[in-house]
Amino acid sequence: MVTISSLFKILSCADHVDYAIIVIALSSVVWYIWLYAKSKRQPHPLPPGPWGLPIIGNLPFLKPELHTYFQGLAKEHGPIFKLWLGSKLAIVVSSSEVAREILRTNDVIFANHDVPAVALINTYGGIDIAWSPYGPRWRMLRKLCVNKILSNVRLDSSVGLRRRETRRTVKYLADQARAGSQLNLGEQIFVMILNVVTQMLWGATVEEEEREIVGAEFIELVQEMNDLLMVPNISDFFPALNRFDLQGLAKRMRGLAQRLDRLFDRVINQRLGVDKGSEGKGEDFLEVLLKIKDEEDGQTNLNMNDVKALLMNMVLGGTDSSLHVIEFAMAELINKPDIMKRAQQELDEVVGKDKIVEESHIPKLPYILAIMKETLRLHMVAPLLIPHRPSQTTVVGGFTIPKDSKVFINVWAIHRNPNVWENPLEFDPNRFLDKSYDFNGNDFNYIPFGAGRRICVGMAMGERIVLYNIATLLHSFDWKLPRGERMEVEEKFGIALKLKNPLLTTPVLRLSDPNLYL
């Protein structure tokens, strides 16, 4: 929570910017008055919202779990309301109807993302696909990712990489099962997913003996960067103070970004130094990107920083999102043994107990798909999506949304609407066996990956990783809690929604042939 005392403590530590703070304070008051007067003159006023304090607006009243806090405010102020976050106007949307107006009717106007100050540092100035402004360059990057990097053909070619890393984790879990050891399943899933994603990125590039070192360094950097992105930043609330970096967040992120850049250089230089004759090991994403960079057709025009920025997107996005979906799914299933038993019965019928799960089995496992869909409904990865930033003032839901405001879409609340979902707080995969909800953003009651032009570009990769690994964990093991205990499935808000409590459980071997765990 951002308190008044902590806010002014941050400001007071920089005496050399006293004059700037006074100017910002006065201009903020004038700005509020001007906007209020202007909205009264317009046929479509600003959305309603709670009153804030001068200069700092509603900042002191924010609660750590923003998705639930915003849901509560929506019950009081309606499906679209406003907040002042310092000098930044934020608009919060909590209904599928208004979300449709933004992400479909006015998709082009809302196609830009609102970029946090520190995010520009670790993405080479925001040149990646997540933060690039909508336009010809962004369309080129998206087309590149969809058609050449994350296409079905490319994903099919990397099946072996994903399989190898998943089987390594199964072998480790089997050793723990034989010892009867309780383990933190979330930690093991994190290592597995990180290895899967990095193997897809440069599995044919980094030599075996260096993979553990590269992976460990990436774990550290990914966690530290994500933690920094969650620190309330004065530079975001008062953009005029950005150049002073009052909290030192930009400096800290710059240090992490430089470390990551050196790691990228190490991996890329190793790739460039590989003999052409060794490329038979398999073409990873890095090799594809480097080939595209060297093409001279003039359509892509990528430089080395573009390559690194795209790698960054895939590491951060692919790792965090897949990890938390699998972890939430397993937590819910461990709490509901009847649902787990039904999923295992489907696996036994399709795969059998004398074989291991392959990605080719996934299309024949509708109940496993229903588990993933229900997990993404109840515990979606990005509960507020990435905030959008309108390129022009427009009217949505009968209210004026000013240009450059920060627009949150509370999909977490939309997915729990009791008028759409029966027993919305209950984990029930059956609801997705009877309906045709997909991940493509066509039905705005269910948009776990967003919708419109900025829908998540990594959906296909994430779906494969999540389904394959949930199926593998359920097919190879039973999962037990100590007698009488229950897993509390509680959420912790962040860049990605996380399981609040560690997922401590004991694996039990399901398959009789020990060779299936090698």
Phi, psi and omega in degrees: 000137179270112181265159179298316183296318180293325180296311182288334175297318178297316183292321185287345181284356182237080183299330185289352179245021180305316182297319180297322181294319179298316179299316180297318181299311181296316181293327178295316179298314179298320180298315179301313182298316181296316180295320180297314179296319180296319182294329179290333181277343184274149176294335178240105184287173170295156177300157175290173178174169180290149176291145176242186179262157176303145176072303187265353175060231184265006183306316184295343187259356179296146177247153186304321180272080188300322184297320179283326176297315179294325178298319178295318179295326180296326178295332181269321188250352178107176187288352174218121182217169184242155172221149171256116176256088190066232178270003183263126176274124179248137177244131182243128182247131185229023178225149181293328181295314180289323177300321178297318178301323183281311190269353176233301183299316182245036187303315183295320181296324184259021186280352176270151173261150176274114192267121173297147184303317184286339180292335178293334186283315184270008176236030174056044178084019178075033181268004181280179183284336181287321188249349179301139177294151180296134181164189184303319183292316179297320179297323177296316180296317181295316179299320179299313181294314185290318188270332186240329184262314186246025178289161178299323178298314180294318179294324177297324183288344181254016178303317182299323178297314181294320181298315183299315182290323178294319180293327175299319179292320178301317179299317179296315180296325178295320177299319178292324179296317180296329179275353181069028186272137170279142181220164174273100185296326179301319179297318180292323177296319181299312180298317180298312183293319178300317179294320179299312183294314181292328176295322177293327182284313183215035182299328180270004184254307185281129181292153186307315185292343182259352185297318181297320181294312180298317180298316180297319179294322179293320178305312181298312184293318180300314181295317181293319179296316179296323177296319180295323181295339182267352180287125177304126189244119178305327181296333177279325181282328178228082186306334180295341181265004185304318186293344180273341179046058189301329182264356181073016182291320180297320180297316180294317180294325180297320178296317178295319181297323179293321177296317179294322179297319178295323179294316176302316180301319181298314181293317182294317179297324177294320178296316181293336181271357181287137176295144180302330182291344182267003183289351178295347178298340183127146183265112179271176184298323181299315180298320178298314180299318181293324176295318180296320179300324184274354178293148183243035180273354176077000183272325182265310177053052178273145169248181186295325177295325176298318179299314181295320181296321178291322174299319179301313178304315185289325179291308184291313182290314183292325183285304185297313185296311182296318180305309188287329176295313180296318182295315178296318180300314181294322178298316179295319183291323178296327177284339185234079185300333179295320178291319178298318181297320179295319179297318180293327177295318177298317179296319180294325180288322184274315185266317186089161181271001180254012178221173175250158181291136173240159179299334179294341178282337192303316180299343181264012184239071184297330181286326175296320176298319179297325177296316178297315181298318181292324176298317180288338173287311188278326185226057185297151189296310182247088189299334179249014189053189170273127184304138179265160181224107184295139181276350175205158178292135181213170181251126179226129179061026180085003181238153177279128174250107185293152174305141175069011173287168183256115187252115175264136172246111186277079181294329177305316179288321179299321181288350180244021180289115183293344177283345180250318187250122176289134184046063190295339181271356182268135175280108185218094180299338183302332183296340180261004174273337185258350183237160186257030177303135175236189183261012190267005176074027181273330178248115188282002168280348182214097182225064183297336179252015184083195181202168178077201184298328184264018175302148186304125182285342184263018183305312186298317179294315180299319180298317180297313183296314184294310183298316182297319184280326172298313180300317181295315181296323181282326181286321186276335188220151157268159183230125188238145169256157174306145184308131177087351181267157178224141179279119177277112182271087181246150185257151173234120183289142176190193174309321170234142178292128186241159171287126187291319184254147178302142179270085183268118185207165180245123177284146177231129182298134177257332188263137187281334183273113181297339179293340179286352179256008180270000000 
